[in-house]
Amino acid sequence: MAPDFGKGKVITILSVDGGGIRGIIPGTILAFLESKLQELDGPDARIADYFDVIAGTSTGGLVTSMLTAPNKDNRPLYAAKDLTRFYMEHAPKIFPQRSHFLSSVVNFLGRVIGPKYDGKYLRSLIHELLGDTTLKQTLTQVIIPAFDIKRLQPVIFTTIDAKWDELKNPKLADVCISTSAAPTFLPGHEFQTQDSKGNIRKFDMVDGGVAANNPTLAAITHVTKEMSLLWHRNELLNIKPMETKRMLILSLGTGAPKNDEKYSAATSSKWGMLDWIYHGGAAPIVDIFSDASNDMVDYHISSIFQSSNHKKNYLRIQDDTLTGDVSSVDIATKRNLLKLIDVGENLLKKPLSRVNLESGNFEPLDGEGTNEEALAEFAKMLSDEKKLRLSP
């Protein structure tokens, strides 16, 4: 689908959270969505054909790239149904497992004196997959957040910026490695771009989850900015910036640990630096930043869409009941990866839920069916929008 904000009825946005191996969960959801699109429009239908913008952070950034990078036939590198196979094959090599005792020691020492994993396999894999493909070559607009640790500011990599500015058009492989460089888990990534005049821009990047683990708001901001530019240039006469009824958004979480209240103010008041980094087998500071980022974005967007009476235009699918190994981002055993596939498949069968703006919990919506049914309806809206754009 060509990113033409003025031609259709709505602007379509897909967003995928960060979450390590839990990327299998949105991968399963996307495989179902793509199968529904294929039922409507034929077996060649792909996710990238239907979304104006696809945003992803960390593992979500990798999913975004796989769905939008062109192959030799200028079609998406991966179909959505292939995502789970990708995780099953490569996650155990990205996050190699050790014995329980050794893993505990490495977890502690790694988070104190170095990253838990060296990242060599991940970097090699991404370079092999994406080669010299640059950001501006994606088949639809993408938005991938990362964080520049030297400048202490987020960097939002976008296709449209890459088309306008050579210095903002890095290799897609560098973008993927940057957005997935999770502190304490994987090393940071340094690279540079150069334009035709010889100007150089250097990047010192870590995981995009530091700034926007849920990139939905970044995607909306990007679209609003583009709409505003077109509006002021009189190129877009029928859409006003941030008009929620003209946006159709699918936001996919990677699952979240069940809130078992494992931390408390009384306990944390006694913590020093090491306890915040590693406590009881977890990294509290990472958990807090990640959960806070996800929840604030969902809270903000839900508030906007619910208050404007267009709550059906924003579909957020998330499972906040994960426990045990499936709640981790890096326990990449075959058994755990298969469990994560089950989580995704079971999530399809669960009732459609929406965040309660008071409690912050996802609560089932009476009489609105399952996530599977909501996605089938969403697929129909995407298909109708595409047909409208292709009509005279």
N, C-alpha and C positions, 0 to 999 in steps of 0.2 A: 504494500500500500504506500503510495507516494505521500510524503509528509506535506500535504496541501491543506492547511488549516481552514481555508475558506470554502472548499468545495462541498464538503459533506455536512451532515447534521451535527455530528459530535467529533471531538478530538479524543482519540483512544490512547490510553496509557496503561502499560504493564510495569509493575514494580516487583522486584524480588529482593528480600532481605539477605543479610549476611548470616552465616551460621555454620561454617565448616562442612563436615560430612552431612549435616542436616539439610543441605541443599537437595538431597534426595526427595525430601517432602514436597517442595514446590515443583521439583522435576516430575513427580508422579501426578500432581495436579495439572501441570501443563500438558502432559501426555494425554490426559483425559480431555482437556479442552481442545487440543489439536485433533483428536479423534472425532469430536463433535463437529468441528469445522470441516473435516474431511467428509463426514456424512452429508453435510450441506452443500459443499462446493467441490468435492472430488478428492482423490488420493494425493494430489500434489500440493494441497493446501498446507501452509506452514505458518507458525505463530507470527513471524516477521511480516507476513503479508497483510496482517490485520491491525497492527498497532503503529500509530504515528511515532510513539516514543516508547522505548523499553529501557528501564532503569534497573541497575543492579549494583549491590555493594558486596565486596569480598567474594564469597562463593556465588552470590547472586550476580556479581559482575562477570564471573566466569561463565555462568549460565547465559547471561545476556550476550556475551561475545560468541558463544557457540551457536546461538540461535540467529545471530545477525551477520556473522562473518561470511563472506561469499566463498563458495567453492569454485572449482574450475568452470562450472556452468553458470556462475553468478546466481546461484541459489544458496539457501542457508547451509552452512557447514554441517549442522546437526538437525535432525528432526527431534521433536520433543520426546518421542518414545525412546530415543537412544540415550537420554540423559542418565537414567538409572543405571544402564549398562556401563556408562562412562565412570560413574562413581564406584560401582562394584569392582571394576577393573583397576582403577588408578588410585582410589583413596587409600588402600592398604600400603601402597608404595610412597604416597605423599606423607602419610602418618604411620610409619612402621611401629608395630607394637612390641613391647618387651614384657618380661615377666612382671607380675604384680609388684613384687618387692623392688625390682630394678626400676620399674616405671615410676614408683613413688619417689625413689631417690632422684631419678632424672627430672621428674616434675619439679621437685623442690630446687635442685641445683640449677636446672635450666632457667627457671624463672628468677633466680638470683644472679647467676653469672653468665647467662647466655640463652638464646632461644632454644625451645624444646626440640625443634626439628631444623635441619640445615637448609631445607627448601630446594636442594639441588634437583631432585626428581621433578618437582613441580615446575621449576623454571625450564628445565629441559623439555618437559611435556608441552608446556604452553608455547615455547618457541617452535617446537615441531608441528603443533597444530596450526598455529597462526602465521608462521613464517614472517614475511615482510609486509603483511597486510597492515595498513595504517588505519587510524581512527576514522578518517573521512570516507573510507570505503565500505562502511557497514551498510547493510541493505535497508535499514530504516534508522531513524535517529536514535542514538543511545546516550545514556547519561550514566556515568560510572564515577562515584566519589572516591577520593583518596585523601591523604593528609600529608602535607609537606612539613616534616618535622624540623627542618632548618628554619623555615619561615613561621612555623607554628600557625598554619592556617589551612583550611580545607582547599583542595583543588578538585573542581568538578569537571571531569573530562566529558566533552559532548561532541557529537558528530558535526553539528552546525558550526561550533567554534573552530573545529579542525578544518572545515572547508574555507573559513574566512581568514585563518591565521596559520601560516606554516609552523610557527613555533608551538602551536597548540594541536599539532597533528603528529603525535608520537606513534610508534608501532603499537598495534593493539595488544601485542604480547607484553610490552612494558606497562601498559595500563592494567592488564589483568594481574601481573605479578605485584604491582603496587597496591591495588585495592585489596589483595588477599594477604598482605604482609602483616598478619595479626601480631601485635606486641606480645611477647613472652612465648609465642608459638613458632613464628617464622621470622627470618631476618628482613630488615628494611631493604628497599630497592632504590638504587641510584642510577639515573640515566639522563640523557640530554637530547634536545632537539636542535636542529639548525635550519635556517631558512635560506632562500636563494641568494640573499645578500651577505651571508656569512655570519649573521647574528646567531647567538647561542643562548638557549635557556636550559638551566640545570634543574633537575628535580631530585629531591631527597624524600622518598615516599614511604609511608606506612599505611596500614589497613584503613580503608574508607569507613569502617565501622566506628572509628574514633570520632568521626564527625557526623555520619549519617548511616547507621546500620540499617535503618528502614529508609530507602531513598525516595519514597513516594512524594514527600514534600519538595525535595529537590527537583523532581520531575515536573510537578505542578508549577513551581516557580519558574522553571525553564520555559514551559509552555506559555505561561502568563507573560513573561518577558517578550517572547516572540510575537505573541498576539498584540501586545502593546505597540511594538514597533510597526507592525502591519496596520494597526488601527490608526496610528498617527500619520502614516504615509498614505492613508485612504486606500489601502490595498485590501482591507478586510472590513467590509461595511456592515456585516450582519452579526458580528461576534464582539462582545465587549470583554475586556480582560477580566479574568477570574469569574466568568459566568458559569456557575457550577452545572447548570442544566445542559451545557454544551460540552461537558467532559464526561467520559466513560472510563472509569478507573478500576483496574484489577490489581490488588496489592496482596502479595503472597508472603506469608511468614515462613520461617524455617522451624517453627516450633519453639516453645519456651518451657523451661522447667516449671513444674507445678510449684506454686507458691507455698512452700512448707515452712516459711518463716524461720529459716535456718540462721539468719543473722538477727541481731537486736542491738539497740543503742547501748544497752548495758554491757553487752559483750564487746562491741566494737570500741567502746570508750577506753578499753585497756590495750587496744592494738597499737603496735608500732608499725614501722614501714614494712617489715617482712610479713606481718600478719595480713596487711591489706593486699599484698602480692600473692601470698599463699597461706591458706587457712583451711584445715580440714579437708585437704585434697582439692580445694577449689581456689579460684583467684577472685576474691570479693570485689576488688576494684574494677576488674574486667566485667564481671557480672552486672555490677551496678551501672556502669557506663552504657553497656549494651542494652540492658532492659530499659533504662531511662530514655535512651534515644528512641527505641522502638515505640514505647508507650506514649511519649510526648507527641511523636509524629501522628500516630493513629488517633490520639485524643484530639489533636488540633484539626485534622482533616474530617474526622467524624463530626466534630462540632460544627464545622462549616457546612457540610452537606446536610446534616440533620436540621440545622437552623434555617436553611434555605429550602427545605422541603424537597430535596432531591437525593435522599439517602440511598435510593436504589441505584444511583449513578456511581456509587462508591462501594465496591465489593472487596472486603478484607477477609481473607481466609487464613486462620491461624489456629494452632493447637497449643493451649497454654497449660497442658496437663502432663507434660513429659516427666518421667521419673527414671532413675537409674542410668544405665549406660546410654540410652537413646537421647538423654538430655545433654550429653557431651558434644563437643565439636570435633573431637579427634579420636575417639575409640573406634578405629576403622577395622574391626574384625569382621569376617564374613557374616557371622551370626548377628552382630549389631547392625550391619548395613541392611540385612534382610528384614530385621525388625523395623528399621526406619521406612523401608518400602511399605511394610504393613501399616505403619502409622499414617503414611500418606493415603493409602487405600481406604483405611478406616475413617480418615478425616473427610473423605468424599461422602461417606454415608452418614456423617453426623449432621444434626440440624444446623441450618444457617444461623450464625450467631453474630452479634454486634457488641462492640465494647460499651459497657455501662459507664457513662461519663461521670458517675459518682464514685463507683467502686474501682473502676479500671479493669474489671473482669469481663471476659467474653461470656455473654449470656445467650442461650437459645432463643430464637424468635418464634413465638407461637404461630402456627399456621402458614409459615413461609417455606416449608419444605427443607430439603437437605442441601448441602454444599454442591452435591452432584447436580441437583435440579437447578440450582442457581447458576451453575456454570453452563449448563445446557441452554438456559435462557440467555446468558451472556454471549454464548457462541452465536445464537440467532441474531442478536443485536449487532455483533461484529460483522456477520455475514451480510445483513441488510445494509449496513453502512458501506461496506465494500461495493456492493452492487449499486448503491446510489451514486458512488463516486465514479463508477465505470459507465453509468448511464449518460446519454447525451445531455 
